[in-house]
Amino acid sequence: MAHLAIVGSHSVNGVAALHTELLKTKVLKDFYELFPERFNNKTNGITPRRWLRQCNPGLSALISRNIGDGWLKNLNRLSRLVPFAEQEDFRAAWREIKAENKGRLAGYIEKSNGFRVRTDSIFDCQIKRFHEYKRQLLNVLHIITMYNRIKQNPKATFVPRTVIFAGKAAPGYAMAKLIIKLVNSVATVINNDSDIADRIKVVFLANYSVSLAELIIPAADLSEQISTAGTEASGTSNMKFALNGALTIGTLDGANIEIMNEVGRENIFIFGLTTREVEAIKESGYNPMDFYHGCSELRAAIDMIAGGFFSPSEPSLFKPIVNSLLHGDNYMLLADFPLFLKCQEQVSLEYLDKEEWSRKSILNVANMGKFSSDRTIDEYARDIWDIKPIQVSL
Ligand SMILES: *Cc1c(COP(=O)(O)O)cnc(C)c1O
């Protein structure tokens, strides 16, 4: 279908810079060589009216009070926030709004899932379709590792976390559904373990939708964008989160790369293999077992899933997950796990410094101008559709 579409089209575009490069050099290499002039990039964007003004009225009001409301129609205006990152009173006001949004989400969680979460914990969010390439499982392995660390060393200091998942699986995608089941099973064990004493809560919010995203995103401290490098065409929830002041933990994949370039390498948590490294390891013969044996905490987490720790009434329930990780691991979770763990430790450490975290949060929002869908649509109009905007008088 894609091949026919290319033959019949005058323009073919990827939706982030990396995606367009992969189309030209790998996925559609032959077509690029035939029709190089047809290929171009249009990095995705999001609308600031829904994904800031509507979903986060508190933050919108604070921003407009200080830099005006020109950002609603020209998102690059947000760069006027840069100097405010250095003002202590502005950072305090910024934190107060995040706290309100977290309280609002905590209320929803209590209503829908029946338990309380600590609003002083890191709200660590991964909300997107369930798919192996998006690696919700990598997030689960991190949660189990945090759990094991507290169990082994209950008195050590631990920065509390509320790990929030939301997302659907395609009806025929059995593995994705089993991963949802695992998230809920891990949540049941950890949330009810009194040794954890509310330091970790795992939340799966059912019926993910745009409306639910509008509630979760303004409350997020941390945005999980952890797909295997080379697999996520762009991502747009990465943009929504950063526009609402969450810091990103992510791989060099899709639009994460362009977000890093805009917000600055020091204001984002980047980890993991690059697209080239993923390819090189695959070529030389990837053996996930080497990583399983090379990292004792990873081995412990996988062994618990395999041994039925999270499914005592049906110990072999998650065998298909364990088998796919140990024999194949197409999305290289095991290779990236040690790097992810280290990066998450850095996140927890930095969260303790409230002022510095707030500074980074403000700088993320201030540098999100590029990711307005207004910019994307202008580029489609100019380069592909060959149409000009007209003035509409209201
Ligand atoms: C933005 C959005 C997505 C896309 O999320 P990604 O993390 O970029 O895959 C999916 N579903 C809903 C409801 C969204 O709002």
The ligand as an SDF file (V2000), in Angstrom:
LIG
                    3D

 15 15  0  0  0  0  0  0  0  0999 V2000
   -1.2240   12.2610   22.2620 C   0  0  0  0  0  0  0  0  0  0  0  0
   -2.0130   11.0360   22.3700 C   0  0  0  0  0  0  0  0  0  0  0  0
   -1.5100    9.8260   21.8740 C   0  0  0  0  0  0  0  0  0  0  0  0
   -0.1360    9.7000   21.2700 C   0  0  0  0  0  0  0  0  0  0  0  0
    0.7710    9.3430   22.3220 O   0  0  0  0  0  0  0  0  0  0  0  0
    2.2620    8.8680   22.0170 P   0  0  0  0  0  0  0  0  0  0  0  0
    2.8760    8.7200   23.3860 O   0  0  0  0  0  0  0  0  0  0  0  0
    2.9210    9.9580   21.2340 O   0  0  0  0  0  0  0  0  0  0  0  0
    2.1700    7.5860   21.2820 O   0  0  0  0  0  0  0  0  0  0  0  0
   -2.2740    8.6880   21.9860 C   0  0  0  0  0  0  0  0  0  0  0  0
   -3.5140    8.7260   22.5660 N   0  0  0  0  0  0  0  0  0  0  0  0
   -4.0200    9.8580   23.0830 C   0  0  0  0  0  0  0  0  0  0  0  0
   -5.3670    9.8250   23.7270 C   0  0  0  0  0  0  0  0  0  0  0  0
   -3.3010   11.0500   23.0020 C   0  0  0  0  0  0  0  0  0  0  0  0
   -3.8190   12.1740   23.5230 O   0  0  0  0  0  0  0  0  0  0  0  0
  1  2  1  0
  2  3  1  0
  2 14  2  0
  3  4  1  0
  3 10  2  0
  4  5  1  0
  5  6  1  0
  6  7  2  0
  6  8  1  0
  6  9  1  0
 10 11  1  0
 11 12  2  0
 12 13  1  0
 12 14  1  0
 14 15  1  0
M  END
$$$$
